Amino acid sequence: MSKNGTYEETLPCGGTLRVLQDNWEIRYCFLGRDYRYKSVFKTILGEEVEKYIQAYQKNWIEYIALKAATPKGNDVLRYGDAGMTISIGVIEGVFLTAFHLPIKSDAALESLVGGYRYAQKRVGRIQEFLRTL
């Protein structure tokens, strides 16, 4: 925790939970493959987390349907809810942004949603504590 009343914690789903007295967010930094590629940053505001959970779940259902309907060897790329990428073919899965944070299995989806739910539950107590500082 920093002196300005900010708390940060690495989440099991790979993002960083950042909590302030009056708001919170989940932040991601996806590093470029090497120095030629820029890093990609993504922030999910606290009030948007539930929307992202629902989008991941809906996009996962669409991914499963697309995978079943796509002939082997073909590539399909679609944009799903919340700006996520749904990809079938060489690169497969549901991605938070471009091809970052891939979800390729039910277990990966459950883990990510579990991490977001954990953050939602944890925020209230952390904010109460920050207000006492």
OpenMM code with the backbone's topology and positions (N, CA, C; nanometers):
from openmm import Vec3, app, unit

residues = "MET SER LYS ASN GLY THR TYR GLU GLU THR LEU PRO CYS GLY GLY THR LEU ARG VAL LEU GLN ASP ASN TRP GLU ILE ARG TYR CYS PHE LEU GLY ARG ASP TYR ARG TYR LYS SER VAL PHE LYS THR ILE LEU GLY GLU GLU VAL GLU LYS TYR ILE GLN ALA TYR GLN LYS ASN TRP ILE GLU TYR ILE ALA LEU LYS ALA ALA THR PRO LYS GLY ASN ASP VAL LEU ARG TYR GLY ASP ALA GLY MET THR ILE SER ILE GLY VAL ILE GLU GLY VAL PHE LEU THR ALA PHE HIS LEU PRO ILE LYS SER ASP ALA ALA LEU GLU SER LEU VAL GLY GLY TYR ARG TYR ALA GLN LYS ARG VAL GLY ARG ILE GLN GLU PHE LEU ARG THR LEU".split()
positions = [
    Vec3(0.0844, -0.1173, 0.0000),
    Vec3(0.0000, 0.0000, 0.0000),
    Vec3(0.0887, 0.1234, 0.0000),
    Vec3(0.0508, 0.2218, -0.0772),
    Vec3(0.1284, 0.3452, -0.0825),
    Vec3(0.0749, 0.4464, 0.0181),
    Vec3(0.1478, 0.5530, 0.0369),
    Vec3(0.1104, 0.6552, 0.1345),
    Vec3(-0.0110, 0.7360, 0.0915),
    Vec3(-0.0455, 0.7345, -0.0355),
    Vec3(-0.1581, 0.8148, -0.0818),
    Vec3(-0.2916, 0.7412, -0.0724),
    Vec3(-0.2969, 0.6325, 0.0005),
    Vec3(-0.4223, 0.5604, 0.0179),
    Vec3(-0.4609, 0.4746, -0.1000),
    Vec3(-0.3637, 0.4143, -0.1642),
    Vec3(-0.3881, 0.3239, -0.2756),
    Vec3(-0.3384, 0.1854, -0.2374),
    Vec3(-0.4198, 0.0843, -0.2669),
    Vec3(-0.3819, -0.0540, -0.2392),
    Vec3(-0.3726, -0.1268, -0.3724),
    Vec3(-0.2677, -0.2074, -0.3898),
    Vec3(-0.2528, -0.2883, -0.5103),
    Vec3(-0.2215, -0.4321, -0.4726),
    Vec3(-0.2790, -0.5230, -0.5494),
    Vec3(-0.2609, -0.6665, -0.5250),
    Vec3(-0.2668, -0.7389, -0.6590),
    Vec3(-0.1758, -0.8322, -0.6802),
    Vec3(-0.1789, -0.9140, -0.8012),
    Vec3(-0.2871, -1.0194, -0.7851),
    Vec3(-0.3739, -1.0279, -0.8829),
    Vec3(-0.4847, -1.1235, -0.8786),
    Vec3(-0.4427, -1.2571, -0.9395),
    Vec3(-0.5066, -1.3653, -0.8976),
    Vec3(-0.4744, -1.4957, -0.9562),
    Vec3(-0.5044, -1.5020, -1.1066),
    Vec3(-0.5929, -1.4146, -1.1545),
    Vec3(-0.6275, -1.4133, -1.2976),
    Vec3(-0.5288, -1.3319, -1.3803),
    Vec3(-0.4222, -1.2818, -1.3164),
    Vec3(-0.3164, -1.2157, -1.3902),
    Vec3(-0.3175, -1.0648, -1.3892),
    Vec3(-0.4258, -1.0027, -1.3537),
    Vec3(-0.4309, -0.8571, -1.3485),
    Vec3(-0.3867, -0.8059, -1.2125),
    Vec3(-0.3833, -0.6748, -1.2005),
    Vec3(-0.3516, -0.6107, -1.0735),
    Vec3(-0.4754, -0.5375, -1.0245),
    Vec3(-0.5198, -0.5724, -0.9055),
    Vec3(-0.6312, -0.5027, -0.8421),
    Vec3(-0.5761, -0.3742, -0.7824),
    Vec3(-0.6335, -0.2612, -0.8196),
    Vec3(-0.5912, -0.1307, -0.7677),
    Vec3(-0.7132, -0.0666, -0.7027),
    Vec3(-0.7025, -0.0391, -0.5723),
    Vec3(-0.8155, 0.0124, -0.4957),
    Vec3(-0.7802, 0.1483, -0.4369),
    Vec3(-0.8694, 0.2450, -0.4577),
    Vec3(-0.8623, 0.3765, -0.3952),
    Vec3(-0.9824, 0.3884, -0.3016),
    Vec3(-0.9898, 0.4955, -0.2260),
    Vec3(-1.1000, 0.5117, -0.1315),
    Vec3(-1.2364, 0.5118, -0.1994),
    Vec3(-1.2457, 0.5687, -0.3186),
    Vec3(-1.3765, 0.5853, -0.3819),
    Vec3(-1.3946, 0.5114, -0.5147),
    Vec3(-1.2950, 0.4387, -0.5606),
    Vec3(-1.3109, 0.3594, -0.6826),
    Vec3(-1.2056, 0.2497, -0.6873),
    Vec3(-1.2180, 0.1639, -0.7861),
    Vec3(-1.1219, 0.0548, -0.8016),
    Vec3(-1.1193, 0.0107, -0.9472),
    Vec3(-1.0156, -0.0669, -0.9806),
    Vec3(-0.9989, -0.1142, -1.1172),
    Vec3(-0.9094, -0.2371, -1.1193),
    Vec3(-0.9166, -0.3070, -1.2316),
    Vec3(-0.8249, -0.4179, -1.2584),
    Vec3(-0.7417, -0.3748, -1.3784),
    Vec3(-0.6098, -0.3786, -1.3613),
    Vec3(-0.5182, -0.3324, -1.4661),
    Vec3(-0.4374, -0.4493, -1.5216),
    Vec3(-0.4123, -0.4413, -1.6508),
    Vec3(-0.3267, -0.5384, -1.7175),
    Vec3(-0.2187, -0.4643, -1.7955),
    Vec3(-0.1012, -0.5239, -1.8010),
    Vec3(0.0065, -0.4763, -1.8874),
    Vec3(0.0582, -0.5981, -1.9634),
    Vec3(0.0404, -0.5970, -2.0935),
    Vec3(0.0880, -0.7055, -2.1786),
    Vec3(0.2122, -0.6551, -2.2514),
    Vec3(0.3265, -0.7097, -2.2154),
    Vec3(0.4532, -0.6652, -2.2731),
    Vec3(0.4654, -0.7091, -2.4180),
    Vec3(0.5311, -0.6263, -2.4992),
    Vec3(0.5589, -0.6631, -2.6372),
    Vec3(0.6541, -0.7819, -2.6409),
    Vec3(0.6531, -0.8539, -2.7520),
    Vec3(0.7391, -0.9726, -2.7629),
    Vec3(0.8862, -0.9386, -2.7480),
    Vec3(0.9251, -0.8231, -2.7977),
    Vec3(1.0612, -0.7730, -2.7800),
    Vec3(1.0564, -0.6214, -2.7941),
    Vec3(1.1714, -0.5569, -2.7972),
    Vec3(1.1769, -0.4104, -2.7957),
    Vec3(1.1090, -0.3447, -2.9168),
    Vec3(1.0862, -0.4195, -3.0233),
    Vec3(1.0219, -0.3622, -3.1425),
    Vec3(0.8713, -0.3436, -3.1246),
    Vec3(0.8139, -0.4131, -3.0273),
    Vec3(0.6695, -0.4109, -3.0080),
    Vec3(0.6333, -0.3344, -2.8815),
    Vec3(0.5340, -0.2496, -2.8928),
    Vec3(0.4887, -0.1726, -2.7775),
    Vec3(0.4105, -0.2618, -2.6819),
    Vec3(0.4138, -0.2248, -2.5555),
    Vec3(0.3310, -0.2922, -2.4562),
    Vec3(0.1871, -0.2443, -2.4722),
    Vec3(0.0936, -0.3292, -2.4328),
    Vec3(-0.0488, -0.2961, -2.4387),
    Vec3(-0.1004, -0.2899, -2.2957),
    Vec3(-0.1715, -0.1831, -2.2644),
    Vec3(-0.2278, -0.1646, -2.1311),
    Vec3(-0.3797, -0.1689, -2.1405),
    Vec3(-0.4419, -0.2347, -2.0456),
    Vec3(-0.5882, -0.2437, -2.0412),
    Vec3(-0.6320, -0.2225, -1.8972),
    Vec3(-0.7298, -0.1349, -1.8775),
    Vec3(-0.7859, -0.1101, -1.7454),
    Vec3(-0.9349, -0.1389, -1.7497),
    Vec3(-0.9810, -0.2191, -1.6547),
    Vec3(-1.1237, -0.2462, -1.6387),
    Vec3(-1.1667, -0.1763, -1.5106),
    Vec3(-1.2516, -0.0758, -1.5240),
    Vec3(-1.2996, -0.0025, -1.4072),
    Vec3(-1.3891, -0.0920, -1.3221),
    Vec3(-1.3919, -0.0659, -1.1931),
    Vec3(-1.4707, -0.1473, -1.1011),
    Vec3(-1.6152, -0.1632, -1.1428),
    Vec3(-1.6765, -0.0525, -1.1877),
    Vec3(-1.8176, -0.0599, -1.2269),
    Vec3(-1.8384, -0.1368, -1.3570),
    Vec3(-1.7310, -0.1709, -1.4278),
    Vec3(-1.7406, -0.2466, -1.5531),
    Vec3(-1.7090, -0.3949, -1.5362),
    Vec3(-1.6622, -0.4352, -1.4207),
    Vec3(-1.6163, -0.5735, -1.4024),
    Vec3(-1.7281, -0.6736, -1.4295),
    Vec3(-1.8472, -0.6479, -1.3795),
    Vec3(-1.9591, -0.7406, -1.4030),
    Vec3(-1.9897, -0.7505, -1.5522),
    Vec3(-1.9822, -0.6392, -1.6232),
    Vec3(-2.0038, -0.6382, -1.7685),
    Vec3(-1.8999, -0.7274, -1.8377),
    Vec3(-1.7757, -0.7222, -1.7920),
    Vec3(-1.6703, -0.8045, -1.8517),
    Vec3(-1.6904, -0.9525, -1.8199),
    Vec3(-1.7369, -0.9826, -1.6996),
    Vec3(-1.7668, -1.1223, -1.6656),
    Vec3(-1.8729, -1.1758, -1.7613),
    Vec3(-1.9809, -1.1004, -1.7772),
    Vec3(-2.0890, -1.1433, -1.8665),
    Vec3(-2.0413, -1.1527, -2.0112),
    Vec3(-1.9573, -1.0584, -2.0529),
    Vec3(-1.9046, -1.0611, -2.1898),
    Vec3(-1.8172, -1.1844, -2.2120),
    Vec3(-1.7308, -1.2148, -2.1164),
    Vec3(-1.6473, -1.3350, -2.1291),
    Vec3(-1.7349, -1.4592, -2.1425),
    Vec3(-1.8375, -1.4692, -2.0583),
    Vec3(-1.9243, -1.5871, -2.0625),
    Vec3(-1.9984, -1.5970, -2.1955),
    Vec3(-2.0527, -1.4858, -2.2430),
    Vec3(-2.1241, -1.4850, -2.3711),
    Vec3(-2.0286, -1.5154, -2.4865),
    Vec3(-1.9120, -1.4522, -2.4860),
    Vec3(-1.8145, -1.4743, -2.5930),
    Vec3(-1.7625, -1.6177, -2.5929),
    Vec3(-1.7510, -1.6787, -2.4747),
    Vec3(-1.7069, -1.8180, -2.4667),
    Vec3(-1.8101, -1.9092, -2.5332),
    Vec3(-1.9374, -1.8842, -2.5082),
    Vec3(-2.0437, -1.9635, -2.5714),
    Vec3(-2.0367, -1.9477, -2.7234),
    Vec3(-2.0146, -1.8264, -2.7701),
    Vec3(-2.0017, -1.8029, -2.9142),
    Vec3(-1.8778, -1.8728, -2.9701),
    Vec3(-1.7676, -1.8700, -2.8956),
    Vec3(-1.6446, -1.9383, -2.9381),
    Vec3(-1.6701, -2.0881, -2.9570),
    Vec3(-1.7362, -2.1503, -2.8594),
    Vec3(-1.7655, -2.2945, -2.8676),
    Vec3(-1.8512, -2.3240, -2.9909),
    Vec3(-1.9540, -2.2432, -3.0157),
    Vec3(-2.0413, -2.2629, -3.1319),
    Vec3(-1.9642, -2.2432, -3.2626),
    Vec3(-1.8814, -2.1395, -3.2688),
    Vec3(-1.8013, -2.1146, -3.3896),
    Vec3(-1.7032, -2.2277, -3.4160),
    Vec3(-1.6419, -2.2756, -3.3103),
    Vec3(-1.5437, -2.3836, -3.3246),
    Vec3(-1.6101, -2.5091, -3.3812),
    Vec3(-1.7310, -2.5380, -3.3331),
    Vec3(-1.8036, -2.6557, -3.3815),
    Vec3(-1.8471, -2.6390, -3.5275),
    Vec3(-1.8762, -2.5160, -3.5689),
    Vec3(-1.9279, -2.4906, -3.7036),
    Vec3(-1.8191, -2.4616, -3.8070),
    Vec3(-1.6967, -2.4390, -3.7637),
    Vec3(-1.5892, -2.4009, -3.8558),
    Vec3(-1.5150, -2.5250, -3.9051),
    Vec3(-1.5088, -2.5446, -4.0370),
    Vec3(-1.4335, -2.6585, -4.0900),
    Vec3(-1.2856, -2.6504, -4.0500),
    Vec3(-1.2293, -2.7658, -4.0238),
    Vec3(-1.0882, -2.7720, -3.9850),
    Vec3(-1.0017, -2.7070, -4.0933),
    Vec3(-0.9049, -2.6277, -4.0491),
    Vec3(-0.8156, -2.5594, -4.1412),
    Vec3(-0.8588, -2.4176, -4.1759),
    Vec3(-0.9815, -2.3805, -4.1409),
    Vec3(-1.0292, -2.2444, -4.1666),
    Vec3(-1.0032, -2.1557, -4.0460),
    Vec3(-0.9869, -2.0279, -4.0731),
    Vec3(-0.9676, -1.9292, -3.9669),
    Vec3(-1.0888, -1.8376, -3.9602),
    Vec3(-1.1310, -1.8074, -3.8382),
    Vec3(-1.2411, -1.7136, -3.8157),
    Vec3(-1.1964, -1.6159, -3.7087),
    Vec3(-1.2217, -1.4887, -3.7335),
    Vec3(-1.1899, -1.3846, -3.6355),
    Vec3(-1.3125, -1.2955, -3.6222),
    Vec3(-1.3616, -1.2829, -3.5000),
    Vec3(-1.4772, -1.1977, -3.4732),
    Vec3(-1.4510, -1.1139, -3.3507),
    Vec3(-1.5227, -1.0038, -3.3443),
    Vec3(-1.5166, -0.9206, -3.2244),
    Vec3(-1.6437, -0.9439, -3.1451),
    Vec3(-1.6259, -0.9772, -3.0182),
    Vec3(-1.7382, -1.0052, -2.9314),
    Vec3(-1.7710, -0.8871, -2.8422),
    Vec3(-1.8517, -0.9140, -2.7429),
    Vec3(-1.8903, -0.8112, -2.6465),
    Vec3(-1.7675, -0.7555, -2.5755),
    Vec3(-1.7770, -0.6322, -2.5326),
    Vec3(-1.6718, -0.5611, -2.4578),
    Vec3(-1.5416, -0.5499, -2.5374),
    Vec3(-1.5517, -0.5545, -2.6708),
    Vec3(-1.4336, -0.5379, -2.7548),
    Vec3(-1.3385, -0.6559, -2.7542),
    Vec3(-1.3838, -0.7700, -2.7043),
    Vec3(-1.2982, -0.8887, -2.6994),
    Vec3(-1.2860, -0.9508, -2.8380),
    Vec3(-1.1805, -1.0280, -2.8578),
    Vec3(-1.1553, -1.0966, -2.9835),
    Vec3(-1.1887, -1.2441, -2.9662),
    Vec3(-1.2625, -1.2988, -3.0631),
    Vec3(-1.2935, -1.4418, -3.0659),
    Vec3(-1.2239, -1.4969, -3.1899),
    Vec3(-1.1375, -1.5954, -3.1707),
    Vec3(-1.0566, -1.6447, -3.2818),
    Vec3(-1.0592, -1.7972, -3.2892),
    Vec3(-1.0776, -1.8470, -3.4111),
    Vec3(-1.0724, -1.9906, -3.4402),
    Vec3(-0.9661, -2.0087, -3.5479),
    Vec3(-0.8845, -2.1121, -3.5353),
    Vec3(-0.7832, -2.1401, -3.6365),
    Vec3(-0.6465, -2.1525, -3.5745),
    Vec3(-0.5496, -2.0854, -3.6348),
    Vec3(-0.4118, -2.0934, -3.5870),
    Vec3(-0.4017, -2.0452, -3.4426),
    Vec3(-0.4632, -1.9310, -3.4148),
    Vec3(-0.4674, -1.8777, -3.2782),
    Vec3(-0.6118, -1.8894, -3.2322),
    Vec3(-0.6344, -1.9629, -3.1230),
    Vec3(-0.7712, -1.9885, -3.0795),
    Vec3(-0.7980, -1.9376, -2.9401),
    Vec3(-0.9224, -1.8959, -2.9200),
    Vec3(-0.9672, -1.8581, -2.7871),
    Vec3(-1.0470, -1.7297, -2.7878),
    Vec3(-1.0810, -1.6877, -2.6666),
    Vec3(-1.1450, -1.5585, -2.6429),
    Vec3(-1.0390, -1.4725, -2.5760),
    Vec3(-1.0161, -1.3539, -2.6312),
    Vec3(-0.9068, -1.2686, -2.5849),
    Vec3(-0.9614, -1.1363, -2.5335),
    Vec3(-0.9036, -1.0882, -2.4248),
    Vec3(-0.9459, -0.9611, -2.3662),
    Vec3(-0.9256, -0.8464, -2.4643),
    Vec3(-0.8078, -0.8397, -2.5229),
    Vec3(-0.7761, -0.7354, -2.6196),
    Vec3(-0.6776, -0.7936, -2.7202),
    Vec3(-0.7021, -0.7690, -2.8480),
    Vec3(-0.6200, -0.8259, -2.9550),
    Vec3(-0.6002, -0.9753, -2.9274),
    Vec3(-0.4786, -1.0191, -2.9015),
    Vec3(-0.4549, -1.1602, -2.8706),
    Vec3(-0.3906, -1.1735, -2.7338),
    Vec3(-0.4392, -1.0966, -2.6383),
    Vec3(-0.3871, -1.0985, -2.5015),
    Vec3(-0.4879, -1.1616, -2.4064),
    Vec3(-0.4367, -1.2297, -2.3066),
    Vec3(-0.5142, -1.2988, -2.2032),
    Vec3(-0.6113, -1.4000, -2.2651),
    Vec3(-0.5573, -1.5034, -2.3291),
    Vec3(-0.6428, -1.6011, -2.3962),
    Vec3(-0.7197, -1.6903, -2.2993),
    Vec3(-0.8449, -1.7150, -2.3334),
    Vec3(-0.9276, -1.8128, -2.2634),
    Vec3(-0.9507, -1.9248, -2.3641),
    Vec3(-0.8983, -2.0444, -2.3308),
    Vec3(-0.9048, -2.1563, -2.4249),
    Vec3(-0.9751, -2.2784, -2.3678),
    Vec3(-1.0263, -2.2672, -2.2442),
    Vec3(-1.0935, -2.3815, -2.1822),
    Vec3(-1.1945, -2.3325, -2.0794),
    Vec3(-1.2875, -2.4222, -2.0442),
    Vec3(-1.3842, -2.3898, -1.9385),
    Vec3(-1.3119, -2.3573, -1.8085),
    Vec3(-1.2058, -2.4323, -1.7792),
    Vec3(-1.1303, -2.4103, -1.6549),
    Vec3(-1.0663, -2.2714, -1.6533),
    Vec3(-1.0124, -2.2277, -1.7670),
    Vec3(-0.9515, -2.0941, -1.7746),
    Vec3(-1.0568, -1.9859, -1.7553),
    Vec3(-1.1754, -2.0070, -1.8124),
    Vec3(-1.2847, -1.9109, -1.7950),
    Vec3(-1.3267, -1.9043, -1.6486),
    Vec3(-1.3437, -2.0199, -1.5859),
    Vec3(-1.3813, -2.0243, -1.4438),
    Vec3(-1.2766, -1.9562, -1.3568),
    Vec3(-1.1503, -1.9765, -1.3875),
    Vec3(-1.0427, -1.9146, -1.3108),
    Vec3(-1.0465, -1.7626, -1.3237),
    Vec3(-1.0642, -1.7136, -1.4447),
    Vec3(-1.0691, -1.5691, -1.4673),
    Vec3(-1.1898, -1.5072, -1.3970),
    Vec3(-1.3067, -1.5666, -1.4159),
    Vec3(-1.4279, -1.5155, -1.3511),
    Vec3(-1.4123, -1.5219, -1.1995),
    Vec3(-1.3523, -1.6295, -1.1496),
    Vec3(-1.3265, -1.6409, -1.0061),
    Vec3(-1.2365, -1.5298, -0.9549),
    Vec3(-1.1352, -1.4933, -1.0320),
    Vec3(-1.0466, -1.3834, -0.9947),
    Vec3(-1.1199, -1.2507, -0.9900),
    Vec3(-1.2081, -1.2282, -1.0866),
    Vec3(-1.2871, -1.1042, -1.0881),
    Vec3(-1.3850, -1.1008, -0.9702),
    Vec3(-1.4471, -1.2148, -0.9400),
    Vec3(-1.5409, -1.2214, -0.8260),
    Vec3(-1.4658, -1.1989, -0.6942),
    Vec3(-1.3482, -1.2550, -0.6834),
    Vec3(-1.2636, -1.2341, -0.5655),
    Vec3(-1.2369, -1.0847, -0.5476),
    Vec3(-1.2020, -1.0176, -0.6560),
    Vec3(-1.1743, -0.8735, -0.6497),
    Vec3(-1.2980, -0.7972, -0.6046),
    Vec3(-1.4141, -0.8321, -0.6599),
    Vec3(-1.5378, -0.7638, -0.6221),
    Vec3(-1.5656, -0.7770, -0.4722),
    Vec3(-1.5421, -0.8955, -0.4175),
    Vec3(-1.5679, -0.9183, -0.2744),
    Vec3(-1.4662, -0.8461, -0.1865),
    Vec3(-1.3446, -0.8406, -0.2309),
    Vec3(-1.2351, -0.7854, -0.1510),
    Vec3(-1.2382, -0.6326, -0.1421),
    Vec3(-1.2878, -0.5681, -0.2435),
    Vec3(-1.2819, -0.4225, -0.2542),
    Vec3(-1.3475, -0.3505, -0.1369),
    Vec3(-1.4640, -0.3948, -0.0943),
    Vec3(-1.5361, -0.3269, 0.0136),
    Vec3(-1.4536, -0.3141, 0.1404),
    Vec3(-1.3925, -0.4230, 0.1821),
    Vec3(-1.3102, -0.4208, 0.3043),
    Vec3(-1.1870, -0.3325, 0.2876),
    Vec3(-1.1260, -0.3401, 0.1717),
    Vec3(-1.0061, -0.2586, 0.1480),
    Vec3(-1.0423, -0.1103, 0.1509),
    Vec3(-1.1539, -0.0739, 0.0879),
    Vec3(-1.1941, 0.0668, 0.0875),
    Vec3(-1.2279, 0.1156, 0.2287),
    Vec3(-1.2922, 0.0310, 0.3089),
    Vec3(-1.3192, 0.0680, 0.4488),
    Vec3(-1.1886, 0.0984, 0.5210),
    Vec3(-1.0898, 0.0124, 0.5010),
    Vec3(-0.9601, 0.0331, 0.5647),
    Vec3(-0.8943, 0.1621, 0.5157),
    Vec3(-0.8972, 0.1861, 0.3858),
    Vec3(-0.8341, 0.3058, 0.3301),
    Vec3(-0.8976, 0.4335, 0.3850),
    Vec3(-1.0265, 0.4293, 0.4128),
    Vec3(-1.0945, 0.5478, 0.4666),
    Vec3(-1.0523, 0.5792, 0.6095),
    Vec3(-0.9952, 0.4808, 0.6781),
    Vec3(-0.9501, 0.5050, 0.8160),
    Vec3(-0.8128, 0.5703, 0.8200),
    Vec3(-0.7436, 0.5740, 0.7095),
    Vec3(-0.6083, 0.6317, 0.7063),
    Vec3(-0.6114, 0.7829, 0.7147),
] * unit.nanometer
topology = app.Topology()
chain = topology.addChain("A")
for resn in residues:
    res = topology.addResidue(resn, chain)
    for name in ("N", "CA", "C"):
        topology.addAtom(name, app.Element.getBySymbol(name[0]), res)
